[in-house]
Amino acid sequence: MTELKSYEGGCHCGKVRYSVKIDLSQPTVSCNCSICQKTGALLNFVPVENFTLKSGEKDLTDYQFNKKVIHHLFCSTCGVRSFARGFGPDGKEMRAINVRCLDGVSLDDLKVMKFNGRDR
């Protein structure tokens, strides 16, 4: 059963802010690809319609690497990567939410699943 809850999140300096409806009872991904390992991101994925960017569009810098299919976005002021834009395996637009950037979320309560992104 899906347990969608609403959260607010964003970057460290507060320029990038968003709201998201997300089910944190589902596993959160700890990926070992080069960027996730270096930034410490813990990711959960939502359809684009569950995400609203409230502020900071002009403050985002887009970084792409490897296959250049994911838009790794970070705040140009504080450097925090609070979400990414991309498409799921089914071709639908999605957002990858860095759960570490959600307000009021206890990381100890998350079910973390390791993902081998390094070898993809």
C-alpha positions as CSV (number, residue, x, y, z in Angstrom):
1,M,0.0,0.0,0.0
2,T,1.3,3.4,-1.0
3,E,1.8,5.8,1.9
4,L,2.2,9.2,0.2
5,K,3.1,12.0,2.5
6,S,3.8,15.6,1.8
7,Y,7.3,17.0,2.6
8,E,9.1,20.3,2.1
9,G,12.8,20.2,1.1
10,G,15.6,22.1,-0.5
11,C,19.2,23.2,-0.4
12,H,21.2,24.4,2.5
13,C,21.0,28.2,1.9
14,G,17.2,28.0,1.2
15,K,17.2,29.4,-2.4
16,V,16.0,26.1,-3.8
17,R,12.8,24.9,-2.1
18,Y,10.3,22.3,-3.2
19,S,7.3,20.3,-2.0
20,V,7.0,16.6,-2.8
21,K,4.5,13.8,-2.2
22,I,6.6,10.7,-1.5
23,D,6.3,7.3,0.1
24,L,9.2,6.9,2.4
25,S,8.1,3.5,3.5
26,Q,9.5,2.3,0.2
27,P,13.3,1.7,0.0
28,T,15.5,4.7,-0.3
29,V,18.5,4.1,-2.7
30,S,22.1,4.4,-1.6
31,C,23.9,4.3,-5.0
32,N,27.6,3.8,-5.4
33,C,28.0,5.6,-8.7
34,S,30.7,8.3,-8.8
35,I,28.5,11.3,-8.1
36,C,26.2,9.7,-5.4
37,Q,29.2,8.2,-3.6
38,K,31.0,11.6,-3.5
39,T,27.9,13.6,-2.5
40,G,26.4,11.1,-0.1
41,A,22.9,11.3,-1.7
42,L,20.2,9.0,-0.5
43,L,17.5,8.9,-3.3
44,N,13.9,8.2,-3.6
45,F,12.0,8.6,-6.9
46,V,8.7,10.2,-7.6
47,P,6.6,11.0,-10.7
48,V,7.0,14.6,-11.9
49,E,3.4,15.3,-10.8
50,N,4.3,14.7,-7.2
51,F,7.0,17.4,-7.2
52,T,6.6,21.2,-7.2
53,L,9.6,23.5,-7.3
54,K,8.6,26.5,-5.2
55,S,11.7,28.6,-5.6
56,G,15.2,28.6,-7.1
57,E,14.8,27.6,-10.7
58,K,17.2,30.3,-11.7
59,D,19.7,29.3,-8.9
60,L,20.0,25.7,-10.2
61,T,23.1,24.5,-12.1
62,D,22.7,21.4,-14.3
63,Y,25.5,18.8,-14.3
64,Q,25.4,15.7,-16.6
65,F,27.9,13.0,-17.1
66,N,28.3,9.5,-18.5
67,K,25.2,8.8,-20.6
68,K,23.8,12.3,-19.9
69,V,20.3,11.2,-19.2
70,I,20.0,12.5,-15.6
71,H,20.1,16.2,-14.9
72,H,22.0,16.4,-11.6
73,L,20.9,19.8,-10.3
74,F,22.6,21.8,-7.6
75,C,22.2,25.2,-6.0
76,S,24.7,27.6,-7.5
77,T,25.1,29.4,-4.2
78,C,25.5,26.6,-1.6
79,G,26.3,23.6,-3.9
80,V,23.7,21.2,-2.4
81,R,22.2,18.7,-4.8
82,S,18.7,18.3,-3.4
83,F,17.0,16.7,-6.4
84,A,17.5,15.6,-10.0
85,R,15.4,15.4,-13.2
86,G,15.2,12.5,-15.4
87,F,13.1,9.7,-16.8
88,G,12.3,6.3,-15.3
89,P,12.8,3.0,-17.1
90,D,9.2,3.2,-18.3
91,G,10.0,6.5,-20.0
92,K,7.9,8.7,-17.7
93,E,9.4,11.9,-16.3
94,M,10.5,11.7,-12.7
95,R,12.4,13.4,-9.9
96,A,15.1,11.8,-7.9
97,I,14.7,13.3,-4.4
98,N,17.8,13.5,-2.1
99,V,16.0,12.4,1.1
100,R,18.7,14.0,3.1
101,C,17.3,17.4,2.0
102,L,13.8,16.8,3.2
103,D,12.8,18.7,6.3
104,G,12.0,16.7,9.4
105,V,12.9,13.2,8.0
106,S,14.8,10.9,10.4
107,L,17.4,9.0,8.3
108,D,17.4,6.2,11.0
109,D,13.7,5.5,10.0
110,L,14.5,4.8,6.3
111,K,14.8,1.4,4.7
112,V,18.0,1.8,2.7
113,M,18.7,-0.3,-0.3
114,K,22.1,-0.5,-1.9
115,F,22.3,0.0,-5.7
116,N,25.3,-0.7,-7.8
117,G,25.3,2.3,-10.1
118,R,29.1,2.1,-10.5
119,D,28.9,-0.9,-12.9
120,R,26.0,0.4,-15.0
